Amino acid sequence: MAMKVLGEGQLRDKLDDALRFAVTKDYVDAFTIGVESKDDLKDLLERIPKVSQQA
Amino acid sequence: VGSAAALPTIARPAQVRRASDVIELGPTKVKVSRMLLGSGTFGGGSSSNQMRKLGAEGLADVWLSAYENGVFVWDTADTYGSHAAVKAALTLKKIPREKVTVMTKTSARDAADMKASLDRYLQEMGTDYIDIVLLHSRMSPQWDQLDKGCMDVLSEAKQAKKVRAVGISCHSVAAMGVAAKSSWLDVCLCRLNYA
């Protein structure tokens, strides 16, 4: 599993690139992201499927 | 008949992956959603930014929203002080224990500390088992020797069904290299980003 996929928040301005890097790796079963709000959560739930198709 | 090399390449769309995809980890088959809910982007000293901003009940409220969207793994750590959010989610938000996967990370460094810590974690969380316990933030390539006491206690806890899977969170490539060859661990959490 992967952690620090957003570089402790430093990659938040490149969120799609950072998510795509983690989500498209076959050797990564799962990844952890620190979520601080329901808005953050909603955004991630929507972005992850989109970026996964942009390998 | 042409050679295989002459066959046209069929372009296939990339597989859609969702935060709520369910994955079975390693030989223990512990289930996780593809996205885990971290609770310590900046954590230490029994606190984290998530706990400071939201508190246990606030974080549990976010976890409830995630649970309703199929994301069901709570990634906690002793040093984040986020075990209280597990108890809040189970008791105040009434999320069924068997429907979620609870992970924590331990800073214990010897067998006695690990044993006492594990009992404390269960009490803090209000559960009688933890799905995944990781040795936290290990960097040394000798972690499998230095942490033998903790590893033995966690193996016994697995036998006693207090813990379902064990592993480490690696904070160095050297530690990860040892983890990749270790027959002890079930789960490895590694730093990964493109920067």
Boltz contact constraints between the chains, C-beta under 6 A:
constraints:
  - contact:
      token1: [A, 1]
      token2: [B, 189]
      max_distance: 6.0
  - contact:
      token1: [A, 2]
      token2: [B, 192]
      max_distance: 6.0
  - contact:
      token1: [A, 3]
      token2: [B, 189]
      max_distance: 6.0
  - contact:
      token1: [A, 3]
      token2: [B, 191]
      max_distance: 6.0
  - contact:
      token1: [A, 4]
      token2: [B, 191]
      max_distance: 6.0
  - contact:
      token1: [A, 4]
      token2: [B, 193]
      max_distance: 6.0
  - contact:
      token1: [A, 5]
      token2: [B, 193]
      max_distance: 6.0
  - contact:
      token1: [A, 7]
      token2: [B, 193]
      max_distance: 6.0
  - contact:
      token1: [A, 7]
      token2: [B, 195]
      max_distance: 6.0
  - contact:
      token1: [A, 8]
      token2: [B, 41]
      max_distance: 6.0
  - contact:
      token1: [A, 9]
      token2: [B, 41]
      max_distance: 6.0
  - contact:
      token1: [A, 11]
      token2: [B, 195]
      max_distance: 6.0
  - contact:
      token1: [A, 18]
      token2: [B, 193]
      max_distance: 6.0
  - contact:
      token1: [A, 21]
      token2: [B, 194]
      max_distance: 6.0
  - contact:
      token1: [A, 23]
      token2: [B, 17]
      max_distance: 6.0
  - contact:
      token1: [A, 29]
      token2: [B, 23]
      max_distance: 6.0
  - contact:
      token1: [A, 30]
      token2: [B, 23]
      max_distance: 6.0
  - contact:
      token1: [A, 30]
      token2: [B, 32]
      max_distance: 6.0
  - contact:
      token1: [A, 30]
      token2: [B, 34]
      max_distance: 6.0
  - contact:
      token1: [A, 30]
      token2: [B, 36]
      max_distance: 6.0
  - contact:
      token1: [A, 32]
      token2: [B, 36]
      max_distance: 6.0
  - contact:
      token1: [A, 32]
      token2: [B, 38]
      max_distance: 6.0
  - contact:
      token1: [A, 32]
      token2: [B, 75]
      max_distance: 6.0
  - contact:
      token1: [A, 33]
      token2: [B, 38]
      max_distance: 6.0
  - contact:
      token1: [A, 34]
      token2: [B, 38]
      max_distance: 6.0
  - contact:
      token1: [A, 34]
      token2: [B, 41]
      max_distance: 6.0
  - contact:
      token1: [A, 34]
      token2: [B, 50]
      max_distance: 6.0
  - contact:
      token1: [A, 35]
      token2: [B, 37]
      max_distance: 6.0
  - contact:
      token1: [A, 35]
      token2: [B, 62]
      max_distance: 6.0
  - contact:
      token1: [A, 36]
      token2: [B, 50]
      max_distance: 6.0
  - contact:
      token1: [A, 36]
      token2: [B, 53]
      max_distance: 6.0
  - contact:
      token1: [A, 38]
      token2: [B, 62]
      max_distance: 6.0
  - contact:
      token1: [A, 38]
      token2: [B, 65]
      max_distance: 6.0
  - contact:
      token1: [A, 41]
      token2: [B, 65]
      max_distance: 6.0
  - contact:
      token1: [A, 41]
      token2: [B, 66]
      max_distance: 6.0
  - contact:
      token1: [A, 45]
      token2: [B, 19]
      max_distance: 6.0
  - contact:
      token1: [A, 45]
      token2: [B, 69]
      max_distance: 6.0
  - contact:
      token1: [A, 48]
      token2: [B, 19]
      max_distance: 6.0
  - contact:
      token1: [A, 49]
      token2: [B, 16]
      max_distance: 6.0
  - contact:
      token1: [A, 49]
      token2: [B, 18]
      max_distance: 6.0
  - contact:
      token1: [A, 52]
      token2: [B, 16]
      max_distance: 6.0
  - contact:
      token1: [A, 52]
      token2: [B, 17]
      max_distance: 6.0
  - contact:
      token1: [A, 53]
      token2: [B, 14]
      max_distance: 6.0
  - contact:
      token1: [A, 53]
      token2: [B, 16]
      max_distance: 6.0
  - contact:
      token1: [A, 55]
      token2: [B, 14]
      max_distance: 6.0
